[in-house]
C-alpha cells in the first residue's frame, strides 16, 4: 500500500485470490463494469482483460493519481461512488467493501438499480464471503417464510415464525428479497 493511504485501507485490502476469482467469474465478456472502491486497481486491471469496459472508481487520490485516465477498456476515476454519475450501460457492479455500512450499501443498490445495472458482486451485505446480488430481484419479503433472507437494503436475517417447522433444509440457503421490515430501498 502506498505511503499516505488511509490507514483503514491497509486493514481491509487487498482481498484474497479466491475473492477476486469469484468476482472475475461473475463477469461476462459483454459486461460494462463499475468497480466501486477500486483501490490500487488490482481487480479492475484483471477485470478489464475479460469484459467490454471497466470504470474503476476510487476516492483516495493517493491510490489512483498515477493511474488516472483511460487504458483501452479501463477508465480510472477519482471520485466518491456515492455521488459520481454512473455511466450508461453498466451491467455489473463490484463492491468489495466489508467495511461498507448498511446505509451506504442501500444507497449503492438504489443508484445501481436506477442506472439499470443488473448484478452486483459484493461482500458488503454479509461482511464475509462474496455473493452475486440480482439487482432485478422483485421477490417480496415474506414474514411467514422460514429461513435466511438478504434484502437489497443490506439487512440480513433469519425468520422463524414457527419454530416447529425449522428443518435442516430451512437452515440451508438464503433468499434474496426486497421490502424487508427495515427496508430503505
Contact map, one row per residue, 1 for C-alpha under 8 A:
11101000010000000000000000000000000000010000000000000000000000000000000000000000000000000000000000000000000000000000000000000000000000000000000000000000000000000000000000000000000000000
11111000000000000000000000000000000000000000000000000000000001100000000000000000000000000000000000000000000000000000000000000000000000000000000000000000000000000000000000000000000000000
11111000000000000000000000000000000000000000000000000000000000000000000000000000000000000000000000000000000000000000000000000000000000000000000000000000000000000000000000000000000000000
01111100000000000000000000000000000000000000000000000000000001000000000000000000000000000000000000000000000000000000000000000000000000000000000000000000000000000000000000000000000000000
11111110110000000000000000000000000000000000000000000000000101100000000000000000000000000000000000000000000000000000000000000000000000000000000000000000000000000000000000000000000000000
00011111110000000000000000000000000000000000000000000000000100000000000000000000000000000000000000000000000000000000000000000000000000000000000000000000000000000000000000000000000000000
00001111111000000000000000000000000000000000000000000000000000000000000000000000000000000000000000000000000000000000000000000000000000000000000000000000000000000000000000000000000000000
00000111111100000000000000000000000000000000000000000000000000000000000000000000000000000000000000000000000000000000000000000000000000000000000000000000000000000000000000000000000000000
00001111111110000000000000000000000000000000000000000000000000000000000000000000000000000000000000000000000000000000000000000000000000000000000000000000000000000000000000000000000000000
10001111111111000000000000000000000000000000000000000000000000000000000000000000000000000000000000000000000000000000000000000000000000000000000000000000000000000000000000000000000000000
00000011111110000000000000000000000000000000000000000000000000000000000000000000000000000000000000000000000000000000000000000000000000000000000000000000000000000000000000000000000000000
00000001111111100000000000000000000000000000000000000000000000000000000000000000000000000000000011100000000000000000000000000000000000000000000000000000000000000000000000000000000000000
00000000111111100000000000000000000000000000000000000000000000000000000000000000000000000000000000000000000000000000000000000000000000000000000000000000000000000000000000000000000000000
00000000010111110000000000000000000000000000000000000000000000000000000000000000000000000000000000000000000000000000000000000000000000000000000000000000000000000000000000000000000000000
00000000000111111011000000000000000000000000000000000000000000000000000000000000000000000000000000000000000000000000000000000000000000000000000000000000000000000000000000000000000000000
00000000000001111111000000000000000000000000000000000000000000000000000000000000000000000000000000000000000000000000000000000000000000000000000000000000000000000000000000000000000000000
00000000000000111111100000000000000000000000000000000000000000000000000000000000000000000000000000000000000000000000000000000000000000000000000000000000000000000000000000000000000000000
00000000000000011111110000000000000000000000000000000000000000000000000000000000000000000000000000000000000000000000000000000000000000000000000000000000000000000000000000000000000000000
00000000000000111111111000000000000000000000000000000000000000000000000000000000000000000000000000000000000000000000000000000000110000000000000000000000000000000000000000000000000000000
00000000000000111111111100000000000000000010000000000000000000000000000000000000000000000000000000000000000000000000000000000000000000000000000000000000000000000000000000000000000000000
00000000000000001111111110000000000000000000000000000000000000000000000000000000000000000000000000000000000000000000000000000000000000000000000000000000000000000000000000000000000000000
00000000000000000111111111000000000000000000000000000000000000000000000000000000000000000000000000000000000000000000000000000000010000000000000000000000000000000000000000000000000000000
00000000000000000011111111100000000000000000000000000000000000000000000000000000000000000000010000000000000000000000000010000000010000000000000000000000000000000000000000000000000000000
00000000000000000001111111100000000000000000011001000000000000000000000000000000000000000000000000000000000000000000000000000000000000000000000000000000000000000000000000000000000000000
00000000000000000000111111110000000000000000000000000000000000000000000000000000000000000000000000000000000000000000000000000000000000000000000000000000000000000000000000000000000000000
00000000000000000000011111110000000000000000000000000000000000000000000000000000000000000000000000000000000000000000000010000000000100000000000000000000000000000000000000000000000000000
00000000000000000000001111111010000000000000001001100000000000000000000000000000000000000001000000000000000000000000000000000000000000000000000000000000000000000000000000000000000000000
00000000000000000000000011111110000000000000000001100000000000000000000000000000000000000000000000000000000000000000000000000000000000000000000000000000000000000000000000000000000000000
00000000000000000000000000111110000000000000000001110000000000000000000000000000000000000000000000000000000000000000000000000000000000000000000000000000000000000000000000000000000000000
00000000000000000000000000011111000000000000000000110000000000000000000000000000000000000000000000000000000000000000000000000000000000000000000000000000000000000000000000000000000000000
00000000000000000000000000111111100000000000000000111000000000000000000000000000000000000111000000000000000000000000000000000000000000000000000000000000000000000000000000000000000000000
00000000000000000000000000000111110000000000000000111110000000000000000000000000000000001111000000000000000000000000000000000000000000000000000000000000000000000000000000000000000000000
00000000000000000000000000000011111000000000000000101110000000000000000000000000000000000111110000000000000000000000000000000000000000000000000000000000000000000000000000000000000000000
00000000000000000000000000000001111100000000000000000111100000000000000000000000000000000101110000000000000000000000000000000000000000000000000000000000000000000000000000000000000000000
00000000000000000000000000000000111111000001000000000111100000000000000000000000000000000000111000000000000000000000000000000000000000000000000000000000000000000000000000000000000000000
00000000000000000000000000000000011111000000000000000001110000000000000000000000100000000000111100000000000000000000000000000000000000000000000000000000000000000000000000000000000000000
00000000000000000000000000000000001111100000000000000001111000000000000000000000100000000000001110000000000000000000000000000000000000000000000000000000000000000000000000000000000000000
00000000000000000000000000000000001111111111000000000001110000000000000000000000000000000000000000000000000000000000000000000000000000000000000000000000000000000000000000000000000000000
00000000000000000000000000000000000011111100000000000000010100110000000000000000000000000000000000000000000000000000000000000000000000000000000000000000000000000000000000000000000000000
10000000000000000000000000000000000001111100000000000000000000110000000000000000000000000000000000000000000000000000000000000000000000000000000000000000000000000000000000000000000000000
00000000000000000000000000000000000001111111100000000001000000010000000000000000000000000000000000000000000000000000000000000000000000000000000000000000000000000000000000000000000000000
00000000000000000000000000000000000001111111110000000000000000000000000000000000000000000000000000000000000000000000000000000000000000000000000000000000000000000000000000000000000000000
00000000000000000001000000000000000001001111111000000000000000000000000000000000000000000000000000000000000000000000000000000000000000000000000000000000000000000000000000000000000000000
00000000000000000000000000000000001001001111111100000111000000000000000001000000000000000000000000000000000000000000000000000000000000000000000000000000000000000000000000000000000000000
00000000000000000000000000000000000000001111111110000000000000000000000001000000000000000000000000000000000000000000000000000000000000000000000000000000000000000000000000000000000000000
00000000000000000000000100000000000000000111111111000000000000000000000000000000000000000000000000000000000000000000000000000000000000000000000000000000000000000000000000000000000000000
00000000000000000000000100100000000000000011111111100100000000000000000000000000000000000000000000000000000000000000000000000000000000000000000000000000000000000000000000000000000000000
00000000000000000000000000000000000000000001111111111100000000000000000011000000000000000000000000000000000000000000000000000000000000000000000000000000000000000000000000000000000000000
00000000000000000000000000000000000000000000111111100000000000000000000000000000000000000000000000000000000000000000000000000000000000000000000000000000000000000000000000000000000000000
00000000000000000000000100111000000000000000011111110000000000000000000000000000000000000000000000000000000000000000000000000000000000000000000000000000000000000000000000000000000000000
00000000000000000000000000111111100000000000001111111100000000000000000000000000000000000000000000000000000000000000000000000000000000000000000000000000000000000000000000000000000000000
00000000000000000000000000001111000000000000000101111100000000000000000010000000000000000000000000000000000000000000000000000000000000000000000000000000000000000000000000000000000000000
00000000000000000000000000000011100000000000000100111110000000000000000011100000000000000000000000000000000000000000000000000000000000000000000000000000000000000000000000000000000000000
00000000000000000000000000000001111000000001001100111111000000000000000011100000000000000000000000000000000000000000000000000000000000000000000000000000000000000000000000000000000000000
00000000000000000000000000000001111000000001000000001111100000000000000001111000000000000000000000000000000000000000000000000000000000000000000000000000000000000000000000000000000000000
00000000000000000000000000000000011111001001000000000111110000000000000001111000000000000000000000000000000000000000000000000000000000000000000000000000000000000000000000000000000000000
00000000000000000000000000000000011111000000000000000011111000000000000000011111100000000000000000000000000000000000000000000000000000000000000000000000000000000000000000000000000000000
00000000000000000000000000000000000111100000000000000001111110110000000000011111100000000000000000000000000000000000000000000000000000000000000000000000000000000000000000000000000000000
00000000000000000000000000000000000010000000000000000000111110000000000000000111100000000000000000000000000000000000000000000000000000000000000000000000000000000000000000000000000000000
00001100000000000000000000000000000000100000000000000000011111110000000000000110000000000000000000000000000000000000000000000000000000000000000000000000000000000000000000000000000000000
00000000000000000000000000000000000000000000000000000000011111111000000000000100000000000000000000000000000000000000000000000000000000000000000000000000000000000000000000000000000000000
01011000000000000000000000000000000000000000000000000000000111111000000000000000000000000000000000000000000000000000000000000000000000000000000000000000000000000000000000000000000000000
01001000000000000000000000000000000000110000000000000000010111111100000000000000000000000000000000000000000000000000000000000000000000000000000000000000000000000000000000000000000000000
00000000000000000000000000000000000000111000000000000000010111111111000000011100000000000000000000000000000000000000000000000000000000000000000000000000000000000000000000000000000000000
00000000000000000000000000000000000000000000000000000000000011111111000000000100000000000000000000000000000000000000000000000000000000000000000000000000000000000000000000000000000000000
00000000000000000000000000000000000000000000000000000000000000111111000000000000000000000000000000000000000000000000000000000000000000000000000000000000000000000000000000000000000000000
00000000000000000000000000000000000000000000000000000000000000011111100000010000000000000000000000000000000000000000000000000000000000000000000000000000000000000000000000000000000000000
00000000000000000000000000000000000000000000000000000000000000011111110000111100000000000000000000000000000000000000000000000000000000000000000000000000000000000000000000000000000000000
00000000000000000000000000000000000000000000000000000000000000000011111000111000000000000000000000000000000000000000000000000000000000000000000000000000000000000000000000000000000000000
00000000000000000000000000000000000000000000000000000000000000000001111111110000000000000000000000000000000000000000000000000000000000000000000000000000000000000000000000000000000000000
00000000000000000000000000000000000000000000000000000000000000000000111111100000000000000000000000000000000000000000000000000000000000000000000000000000000000000000000000000000000000000
00000000000000000000000000000000000000000000000000000000000000000000011111000000000000000000000000000000000000000000000000000000000000000000000000000000000000000000000000000000000000000
00000000000000000000000000000000000000000000000100011100000000000000011111100000000000000000000000000000000000000000000000000000000000000000000000000000000000000000000000000000000000000
00000000000000000000000000000000000000000001100100001111000000000000011111110000000000000000000000000000000000000000000000000000000000000000000000000000000000000000000000000000000000000
00000000000000000000000000000000000000000000000000001111000000000001111011111000000000000000000000000000000000000000000000000000000000000000000000000000000000000000000000000000000000000
00000000000000000000000000000000000000000000000000000011110000010011110001111100000000000000000000000000000000000000000000000000000000000000000000000000000000000000000000000000000000000
00000000000000000000000000000000000000000000000000000011110000010001100000111110000000000000000000000000000000000000000000000000000000000000000000000000000000000000000000000000000000000
00000000000000000000000000000000000000000000000000000000111110011001000000011111000000000000000000000000000000000000000000000000000000000000000000000000000000000000000000000000000000000
00000000000000000000000000000000000000000000000000000000111100000000000000001111101100000000000000000000000000000000000000000000000000000000000000000000000000000000000000000000000000000
00000000000000000000000000000000000000000000000000000000111000000000000000000111111100000000000000000000000000000000000000000000000000000000000000000000000000000000000000000000000000000
00000000000000000000000000000000000110000000000000000000111000000000000000000011111110000000000000000000000000000000000000000000000000000000000000000000000000000000000000000000000000000
00000000000000000000000000000000000000000000000000000000000000000000000000000001111100000000000000000001001100100000000000000000000000000000000000000000000000000000000000000000000000000
00000000000000000000000000000000000000000000000000000000000000000000000000000011111110000000000000000000000000000000000000000000000000000000000000000000000000000000000000000000000000000
00000000000000000000000000000000000000000000000000000000000000000000000000000011111111000000000000000000000000000000000000000000000000000000000000000000000000000000000000000000000000000
00000000000000000000000000000000000000000000000000000000000000000000000000000000101111100000000000000000000000000000000000000000000000000000000000000000000000000000000000000000000000000
00000000000000000000000000000000000000000000000000000000000000000000000000000000000111110100000000000000000000010010000000000000000000000000000000000000000000000000000000000000000000000
00000000000000000000000000000000000000000000000000000000000000000000000000000000000011111100000000000000000000000000000000000000000000000000000000000000000000000000000000000000000000000
00000000000000000000000000000000000000000000000000000000000000000000000000000000000001111100000000000000000000000010000000000000000000000000000000000000000000000000000000000000000000000
00000000000000000000000000000001000000000000000000000000000000000000000000000000000000111110000000000000000000000011100000000000000000000000000000000000000000000000000000000000000000000
00000000000000000000000000000011110000000000000000000000000000000000000000000000000001111111100000000000000000000011100000000000000000000000000000000000000000000000000000000000000000000
00000000000000000000000000000011100000000000000000000000000000000000000000000000000000001111100000000000000000000001111000000000000000000000000000000000000000000000000000000000000000000
00000000000000000000000000100011110000000000000000000000000000000000000000000000000000000111110000000000000000000000111110000000000000000000000000000000000000000000000000000000000000000
00000000000000000000000000000000111100000000000000000000000000000000000000000000000000000111111000000000000000010000101110000000000000000000000000000000000000000000000000000000000000000
00000000000000000000001000000000111100000000000000000000000000000000000000000000000000000001111100000000000000000000000111000000000000000000000000000000000000000000000000000000000000000
00000000000000000000000000000000001110000000000000000000000000000000000000000000000000000000111110000000000000000000000111110000000000000000000000000000000000000000000000000000000000000
00000000000000000000000000000000000110000000000000000000000000000000000000000000000000000000011111000000000000000000000011110000000000000000000000000000000000000000000000000000000000000
00000000000100000000000000000000000010000000000000000000000000000000000000000000000000000000001111110000000000000000000001110000000000000000000000000000000000000000000000000000000000000
00000000000100000000000000000000000000000000000000000000000000000000000000000000000000000000000111110000000000000000000000111011000000000000000000000000000000000000000000000000000000000
00000000000100000000000000000000000000000000000000000000000000000000000000000000000000000000000011111000000000000000000000010010000000000000000000000000000000000000000000000000000000000
00000000000000000000000000000000000000000000000000000000000000000000000000000000000000000000000011111101100000000000000000010000000000000000000000000000000000000000000000000000000000000
00000000000000000000000000000000000000000000000000000000000000000000000000000000000000000000000000111111100000000000000000010000000000000000000000000000000000000000000000000000000000000
00000000000000000000000000000000000000000000000000000000000000000000000000000000000000000000000000011111110000000000000000001000000000000000000000000000111000000000000000000000000000000
00000000000000000000000000000000000000000000000000000000000000000000000000000000000000000000000000001111111000000000000000000000000000000000000000000000110000000000000000000000000000000
00000000000000000000000000000000000000000000000000000000000000000000000000000000010000000000000000011111111100000000000000000000000000000000000000000000000000000000000000000000000000000
00000000000000000000000000000000000000000000000000000000000000000000000000000000000000000000000000011111111110000000000000011000000000000000000000000000110000000000000000000000000000000
00000000000000000000000000000000000000000000000000000000000000000000000000000000000000000000000000000111111111000000000000000000000000000000000000000001110000000000000000000000000000011
00000000000000000000000000000000000000000000000000000000000000000000000000000000010000000000000000000011111111100000000000000000000000000000000000000000000000000000000000000000000000001
00000000000000000000000000000000000000000000000000000000000000000000000000000000010000000000000000000001111111110000000000000000000000000000000000000000000000000000000000000000000000000
00000000000000000000000000000000000000000000000000000000000000000000000000000000000000000000000000000000111111111000000000000000000000100000000000000001100000000000000000000000000000001
00000000000000000000000000000000000000000000000000000000000000000000000000000000000000000000000000000000011111111100000000000000000000000000000000000000000000000000000000000000000000001
00000000000000000000000000000000000000000000000000000000000000000000000000000000010000000000000000000000001111111110000000000000000000000000000000000000000000000000000000000000000000000
00000000000000000000000000000000000000000000000000000000000000000000000000000000000001000000100000000000000111111111100000000000000000100000000000000000000000000000000000000000000000000
00000000000000000000000000000000000000000000000000000000000000000000000000000000000000000000000000000000000011111111110000000000000000110000000000000000000000000000000000000000000000000
00000000000000000000000000000000000000000000000000000000000000000000000000000000000000000000000000000000000001111111100000000000000000000000000000000000000000000000000000000000000000000
00000000000000000000000000000000000000000000000000000000000000000000000000000000000001011100000000000000000000111111100000000000000000000000000000000000000000000000000000000000000000000
00000000000000000000000000000000000000000000000000000000000000000000000000000000000000001110000000000000000000011111110000000000000000000000000000000000000000000000000000000000000000000
00000000000000000000000000000000000000000000000000000000000000000000000000000000000000001111100000000000000000011111111100000000000000100000000000000000000000000000000000000000000000000
00000000000000000000000000000000000000000000000000000000000000000000000000000000000000000011000000000000000000001001111100000000000001110000000000000000000000000000000000000000000000000
00000000000000000000000000000000000000000000000000000000000000000000000000000000000000000011100000000000000000000000111110000000000111110000000000000000000000000000000000000000000000000
00000000000000000000000000000000000000000000000000000000000000000000000000000000000000000001111000000000000000000000111111000000000111100000000000000000000000000000000000000000000000000
00000000000000000000001001000000000000000000000000000000000000000000000000000000000000000001111100000000000000000000001111100000011110000000000000000000000000000000000000000000000000000
00000000000000000000000000000000000000000000000000000000000000000000000000000000000000000000011110000000000000000000000111111000011110000000000000000000000000000000000000000000000000000
00000000000000000000000000000000000000000000000000000000000000000000000000000000000000000000001111000000000000000000000011111111111000000000000000000000000000000000000000000000000000000
00000000000000000000000000000000000000000000000000000000000000000000000000000000000000000000001111111000100000000000000001111111000000000000000000000000000000000000000000000000000000000
00000000000000000000000000000000000000000000000000000000000000000000000000000000000000000000000001000100100000000000000001111110000000000000000000000100011100000000000000000000000000000
00000000000000000000000000000000000000000000000000000000000000000000000000000000000000000000000000000000000000000000000000111111100000000000000000000000000100000000000000000000000000000
00000000000000000000000000000000000000000000000000000000000000000000000000000000000000000000000001100000000000000000000000111111100000000000000000000000000000000000000000000000000000000
00000000000000000000000000000000000000000000000000000000000000000000000000000000000000000000000001000000000000000000000000110111110000000000000000000000000000000000000000000000000000000
00000000000000000010000000000000000000000000000000000000000000000000000000000000000000000000000000000000000000000000000000100111111000000000000000000000000000000000000000000000000000000
00000000000000000010011000000000000000000000000000000000000000000000000000000000000000000000000000000000000000000000000011100001111100000000000000000000000000000000000000000000000000000
00000000000000000000000000000000000000000000000000000000000000000000000000000000000000000000000000000000000000000000000011100000111110000000000000000000000000000000000000000000000000000
00000000000000000000000001000000000000000000000000000000000000000000000000000000000000000000000000000000000000000000001111000000011111000000000000000000000000000000000000000000000000000
00000000000000000000000000000000000000000000000000000000000000000000000000000000000000000000000000000000000000000000001111000000001111100000000000000000000000000000000000000001000000000
00000000000000000000000000000000000000000000000000000000000000000000000000000000000000000000000000000000000000000000011100000000000111111000000000000000000000000000000000000001000000000
00000000000000000000000000000000000000000000000000000000000000000000000000000000000000000000000000000000000010011000111100000000000011111000000000000001000000000000000000000000000000000
00000000000000000000000000000000000000000000000000000000000000000000000000000000000000000000000000000000000000001000011000000000000001111100000000000000000000000000000000000000000000000
00000000000000000000000000000000000000000000000000000000000000000000000000000000000000000000000000000000000000000000000000000000000001111110000000000000000000000000000000000001110000000
00000000000000000000000000000000000000000000000000000000000000000000000000000000000000000000000000000000000000000000000000000000000000011111000000000000000000000000000000000000110000000
00000000000000000000000000000000000000000000000000000000000000000000000000000000000000000000000000000000000000000000000000000000000000001111100000000000000000000000000000000001110000000
00000000000000000000000000000000000000000000000000000000000000000000000000000000000000000000000000000000000000000000000000000000000000000111110000000000000000000000000000000000111100000
00000000000000000000000000000000000000000000000000000000000000000000000000000000000000000000000000000000000000000000000000000000000000000011111000000010000000000000000000000000111100000
00000000000000000000000000000000000000000000000000000000000000000000000000000000000000000000000000000000000000000000000000000000000000000001111110000000000000000000000000000000000100000
00000000000000000000000000000000000000000000000000000000000000000000000000000000000000000000000000000000000000000000000000000000000000000000111111000000000000101000000000000000000000000
00000000000000000000000000000000000000000000000000000000000000000000000000000000000000000000000000000000000000000000000000000000000000000000011111000000000000111000000000000000000000000
00000000000000000000000000000000000000000000000000000000000000000000000000000000000000000000000000000000000000000000000000000000000000000000011111100000000000111000000000000000000000000
00000000000000000000000000000000000000000000000000000000000000000000000000000000000000000000000000000000000000000000000000000000000000000000001111110000000001111100110001000000000000000
00000000000000000000000000000000000000000000000000000000000000000000000000000000000000000000000000000000000000000000000000000000000000000000000011111000000001110000010001111100000000000
00000000000000000000000000000000000000000000000000000000000000000000000000000000000000000000000000000000000000000000000000000000000000000000000001111100000111100000000001111110000000000
00000000000000000000000000000000000000000000000000000000000000000000000000000000000000000000000000000000000000000000000000000000000000000000000000111110000111100000000000000111100000000
00000000000000000000000000000000000000000000000000000000000000000000000000000000000000000000000000000000000000000000000000001000000000000000000000011111011110000000000000000111100000000
00000000000000000000000000000000000000000000000000000000000000000000000000000000000000000000000000000000000000000000000000000000000000000000100000001111111100000000000000000001111100100
00000000000000000000000000000000000000000000000000000000000000000000000000000000000000000000000000000000010010000000000000000000000000100000000000000111111000000000000000000001111000101
00000000000000000000000000000000000000000000000000000000000000000000000000000000000000000000000000000110110010000000000000000000000000000000000000000011111000000000000000000000010001111
00000000000000000000000000000000000000000000000000000000000000000000000000000000000000000000000000000110110000000000000000001000000000000000000000000111111100000000000000000000000000000
00000000000000000000000000000000000000000000000000000000000000000000000000000000000000000000000000000100000000000000000000001000000000000000000000000111111110000000000000000000000101100
00000000000000000000000000000000000000000000000000000000000000000000000000000000000000000000000000000000000000000000000000001100000000000000000000011110011111000000000000000000000000000
00000000000000000000000000000000000000000000000000000000000000000000000000000000000000000000000000000000000000000000000000000000000000000000000000011100001111100000000000000000000000000
00000000000000000000000000000000000000000000000000000000000000000000000000000000000000000000000000000000000000000000000000000000000000000000000001111000000111110000000000000000000000000
00000000000000000000000000000000000000000000000000000000000000000000000000000000000000000000000000000000000000000000000000000000000000000000001111111000000011111000000000000000000000000
00000000000000000000000000000000000000000000000000000000000000000000000000000000000000000000000000000000000000000000000000000000000000000000000111100000000001111110010000000000000000000
00000000000000000000000000000000000000000000000000000000000000000000000000000000000000000000000000000000000000000000000000000000000000000000001111000000000000111110000000000000000000000
00000000000000000000000000000000000000000000000000000000000000000000000000000000000000000000000000000000000000000000000000000000000000000000000001000000000000011111110000000000000000000
00000000000000000000000000000000000000000000000000000000000000000000000000000000000000000000000000000000000000000000000000000000000000000000000000000000000000011111110000000000000000000
00000000000000000000000000000000000000000000000000000000000000000000000000000000000000000000000000000000000000000000000000000000000000000000000000000000000000000111110000000000000000000
00000000000000000000000000000000000000000000000000000000000000000000000000000000000000000000000000000000000000000000000000000000000000000000000001000000000000000111111000000000000000000
00000000000000000000000000000000000000000000000000000000000000000000000000000000000000000000000000000000000000000000000000000000000000000000000001100000000000010111111111100000000000000
00000000000000000000000000000000000000000000000000000000000000000000000000000000000000000000000000000000000000000000000000000000000000000000000000000000000000000000111111100000000000000
00000000000000000000000000000000000000000000000000000000000000000000000000000000000000000000000000000000000000000000000000000000000000000000000000000000000000000000011111110000000000000
00000000000000000000000000000000000000000000000000000000000000000000000000000000000000000000000000000000000000000000000000000000000000000000000000000000000000000000011111111000000000000
00000000000000000000000000000000000000000000000000000000000000000000000000000000000000000000000000000000000000000000000000000000000000000000000001110000000000000000011111111000000000000
00000000000000000000000000000000000000000000000000000000000000000000000000000000000000000000000000000000000000000000000000000000000000000000000000110000000000000000011111111000000000000
00000000000000000000000000000000000000000000000000000000000000000000000000000000000000000000000000000000000000000000000000000000000000000000000000110000000000000000000111111100000000000
00000000000000000000000000000000000000000000000000000000000000000000000000000000000000000000000000000000000000000000000000000000000000000000000000110000000000000000000011111110000000000
00000000000000000000000000000000000000000000000000000000000000000000000000000000000000000000000000000000000000000000000000000000000000000000000000111100000000000000000000011111000000000
00000000000000000000000000000000000000000000000000000000000000000000000000000000000000000000000000000000000000000000000000000000000000000000000000011100000000000000000000001111100000000
00000000000000000000000000000000000000000000000000000000000000000000000000000000000000000000000000000000000000000000000000000000000011001010000000001111000000000000000000000111110000000
00000000000000000000000000000000000000000000000000000000000000000000000000000000000000000000000000000000000000000000000000000000000000001111100000001111000000000000000000000011111100000
00000000000000000000000000000000000000000000000000000000000000000000000000000000000000000000000000000000000000000000000000000000000000001111100000000011100000000000000000000001111100101
00000000000000000000000000000000000000000000000000000000000000000000000000000000000000000000000000000000000000000000000000000000000000000001100000000011000000000000000000000000111111111
00000000000000000000000000000000000000000000000000000000000000000000000000000000000000000000000000000000000000000000000000000000000000000001110000000010001000000000000000000000111111100
00000000000000000000000000000000000000000000000000000000000000000000000000000000000000000000000000000000000000000000000000000000000000000000000000000000000000000000000000000000001111100
00000000000000000000000000000000000000000000000000000000000000000000000000000000000000000000000000000000000000000000000000000000000000000000000000000000101000000000000000000000001111110
00000000000000000000000000000000000000000000000000000000000000000000000000000000000000000000000000000000000000000000000000000000000000000000000000000011101000000000000000000000011111111
00000000000000000000000000000000000000000000000000000000000000000000000000000000000000000000000000000000010000000000000000000000000000000000000000000000100000000000000000000000001001111
00000000000000000000000000000000000000000000000000000000000000000000000000000000000000000000000000000000011011000000000000000000000000000000000000000001100000000000000000000000011000111
